[in-house]
Amino acid sequence: MHPVLFTIPFINQPIHTYGVMIVTGFLCAMYIASHEARRHDPELGEDVLDFAFWALLGGLVGARVLFMLTKFDEYMADPIKFLKVWEGGLVFYGAAAGGMLAFWAYARSKKYDFHTSMLMADSIVVGLPLAHAFGRFGCIAAGCCWGAGRYTIDAANNVVQNFPIAAKFPEGALAYGSLLRHADGTVAEIMRSTHETLPLFPAQIIESFSVACICLILLFVRSRKYFHGQVIITYIMLYGAYRFTIEFFRGDEARGIAGGLSTSQIFTIIMLCAAAIMFWRVRQHQRKDAGLA
């Protein structure tokens, strides 16, 4: 784990791996989005690049605001922490919501019709899982978004890993600090002696692999789609099903739990409902275009 990728000489300014991964993923996603849009309309490809700044701004603000809401008291006590994104604390669904609001505003300003909006959305979403994969590698470096414990402690206080693969985070990582604060006597003693967490479900690695697979599926769908909007609807359905499941294996307190569900699981339900509405709208427009209104 390398939370600091390197330090700029002379000014001693650290460059955090988390931030580098976020920016790298974003640039890759926008390149793919622009390329996809140009396949249909060169001007739309330019619009995607113009939209990039607003996507980044909306995504970062949305991601940070949703994370802040899950730890409201802590951020109210020290509001300046809102700006410290290099320490982790970006919620993907917050980024998605912020990005969607930015897209809605941009599409309105460009006076896109429904089909053009869906075409641009399809183009943008193809690269989104790749950006997400990079982001989760940033989570590994920062030690955030960790999985639940996957171990047992025997009578001799030996730690037995009970999952084939697991992750441990060293002292100084966000996971280590948070888990130590909430650990009981035996677990805390083991963590202090080993200077690392006990084995955890490798949620970040699993998610990086999973969203990369979703990216490949979207590349397949976009070349064989029957209507504009099919790619983004497919993405929401695939990622929603995956995210709802993986949340049961997460262990970070920032997930926020309400009624037995995490914040992300509640947002997953909302997004799946949005996908259903989107599909209904697409069908309405198809019927209208066919003169079957």
N, C-alpha and C positions, 0 to 999 in steps of 0.2 A: 504494500500500500504506500503510495507516494502522494500525499495531499498537496505538497508543493512540487511542481514539476521542475522548476529551476528558479534561480534568483537573479534578477538583473544586476550586473556588476555596478559598482560605484554608488548607486542609489539604494542598493540593498532591498529592492522591491521584489517580494515573492510573487511568482506567477502560479496560481493554483490550478491543479490538474482538473478539478471540477469545472471551473470556468472555461478552460481550454476545450474540454470535451463538449460542453454545451455549445460553444461557438463553432467548433468543427462540425458537429452534427447539424447545426442550423445551416451552415454554408452548403454542406452536402445536400440537404433536403431542398434548399432553394434552387440549387443547380439542377437537380432532378426535376423539380417542379417547372422550372423555366424550359427545360428540354422537352418535357411532356406537353406543355402548352404550345410550344412552337410546332410540334407535330401536327397540330390542328390549325393554328393561326399564329403567324409570326408576331403580330401585334399583341396578341394575348400573352405571348412569352415575355414581351417587354413589360406588360402590365404586372406580371408575376414578380419581376425584378423590382418594379416600382413599389409593389406591395410589401416587399421584404422587410423594410424598416418598420412598417406599421405592424407586421406580424411579430417581429422581434419585441417591439415595445409592448404590444398587447399581451403577448405570451408571458414576458417576464413579470409585468405588473400583476396579471391574473394569477400566475403561479405563486408569486410572493404573498399576495393578499389572502389567498386561500390557506396557505401555510400559516400565516399570521393569525387567521381566525381559529385555527386548531390550537394555538398557544397564545390566546388573546391576552391573558394577564401578564405573561412574560414580556410581550412586545409593548404593552402599555407602560410597563415599568421602565423600559429602555427602548423608545421608538427608533433610535438610530440603528438598531439591529436590523431594521427593515431593509437597509441598504447593503448589509453584509451578505450578499448572495454567495460569495466564495466559500462561506462556511456551510453551504448546503441549505436546504429549506425551500425547494421549489416543488410545488405539487403539480403533477402532470395535468390533472383535470382542470386546475386553475389556469394553466397555460393554454389548454384547449379552449376553455371558455373565453379567455381574453383574446386569443387568436381568432375565434369565431366572431366575436363582437367587432374586432378590427376588420375582418373580411366583410361582414355585413355593411359596415360604414363605407368601406372602400368600394364595394359593388354598387351601393346606392349612389356614391359620388360619380361613378363612371356610367351610371344609368344602364347597367347590364340587364338584359331580360333574363327570365328564369333559366333558359337552356344555357346561356353563356355563363351564368353564375355557377351552374352545376358542372359545366365543363372545366371551369377554372378550379372549382373545389376538387374535382377528380384529379386534376393535374397536381395540385398542391399536396394532396393527402398521400400520393404514392411514395414520396420521400419522407413523410413524417415518421414512420416506424424506424427508419434508419437513424434519424436524428434522435429518436427515443433510445435506440440501442447505444449510441455514443453517450447520451446522458446518463444511462445506468452504469456505464463504466466510470463516469465521473462520480457517481454515488459510491462505487466501490472505493475510489480513492479518498473520498471525503469521509467514508464510514457512515453514511446515512442510509435510510430506507432498508434497514437490515431485516433479516428474517427471524422467526421465532426460534427459541432454543431447541436444539436437537441432541439432547444428551440426558444421561441419568448419572446420579452420583451414588456409588456403592457404599457399603458400611465403612470401608476404609478411606472414604472421601476421595476415591479415584473417579475421574470423569470418564464415562464411557459414551462415546459417540454412537447414536442409534439411527443414523441416516448415512447412506453410502458416501455422500459428499457434503461438506459443510464449510462454513467460512468462520474465521476468527479475526477480530480486529484488535490492533495493538493499543496500548495505553496512549491517550492523546486523540484517538478517533472519537467521533461523535457517539458511535455505538457504545464504546467502552465507558465513556463518562455517564451516559444515560442509564445503562444497565447497572453500573456500579452504584448509582444513587438509589436504585430501587431493589438492589440485591439483598437477600437475607444474609445471615452471618456466614454460613458455610460457603456460599457462592462468592460473596464479597472477599472472603479470605483467600479463596483459590485465585480469583482475578488479581488481587494485589500481589500474590506470590508469583504468578506467571506473567503478569503485566500484559494480559490480553483477555479477550472475552472467552467464554466457553463456546463450544461449537454451535453455530447458528445455521438455519436453513439459508442456502445461498440465493436469496431472493433476487438480488441484483443481476447475478450471472444468469439465472433462469430467465429473467425478464429480457435481458439483452438478446439471448438466443431466441426467445419466443417472438419478440417484435421483429427481429431480423427475418424470421420465417414468414411473418405476416407481410413484410415488405415484398418477399418473393411471390407470395400469393397475389398481392395487389398488382404486381408487374404482369402476372399471367392474366388476371381479370381485365386489366385496362386494355389489353390487346384483343380481347374477345367480348367486350361489353356490348350490351344491346341498347343501352340508353345512358345519357349523361346523368351522373349521380350514382350510378351503380357501384363505382369504385369506393366512394366515401361511405355509402351505406354498408358495403361489404366490410370496410375497415371498422366501422363502429360496431358491427355485429361480432366480428372476430375478436377485436381487442376488448370489447365489453365482456364477452364470455370468459376470456382469459383473465382479465383484471378482477372480475368478481371472484373467480376461483383462487387466484394467487393471494388475495387479501387474507384468506384464512391461514396463510403460512407466513405472514408478516409479523414482526414483533416490535416495531418502532412505535413509540407513544404518540408521535405526531399524526398518525393515521386518523385519530379521533374516532371514538366509538359512540354511536347513538342507536338505541334500540337493538343492540346486538350486531349492528352493521357498521363498517367503517365509513368515513366520509367518502372514500373512493367508490365503495359499493353503492352508496346512495346516488352518487353522480353517475355511476354505470347504469342504474335503472332509468335515470332521467335521460341519459344519452340514447339508450335503446328505445325509449319512447319517442325521442326526437327523430331517430332513424325511421321508425314506423310512420311518423307524420311526413317525413321527407319522401318516403316511398309512395305514400298516398298522394302527395302533391305531384310527384312525377307521373303517376298513373293518370291523374286528372289532366295534366297537360298533354299526355299522349292521346287520351280520348278526345280532347279538344282539337288537337292537330289532325286527328283522323275524322273529325266531324261527327263524333259520337257523344257530344255533350248532352 
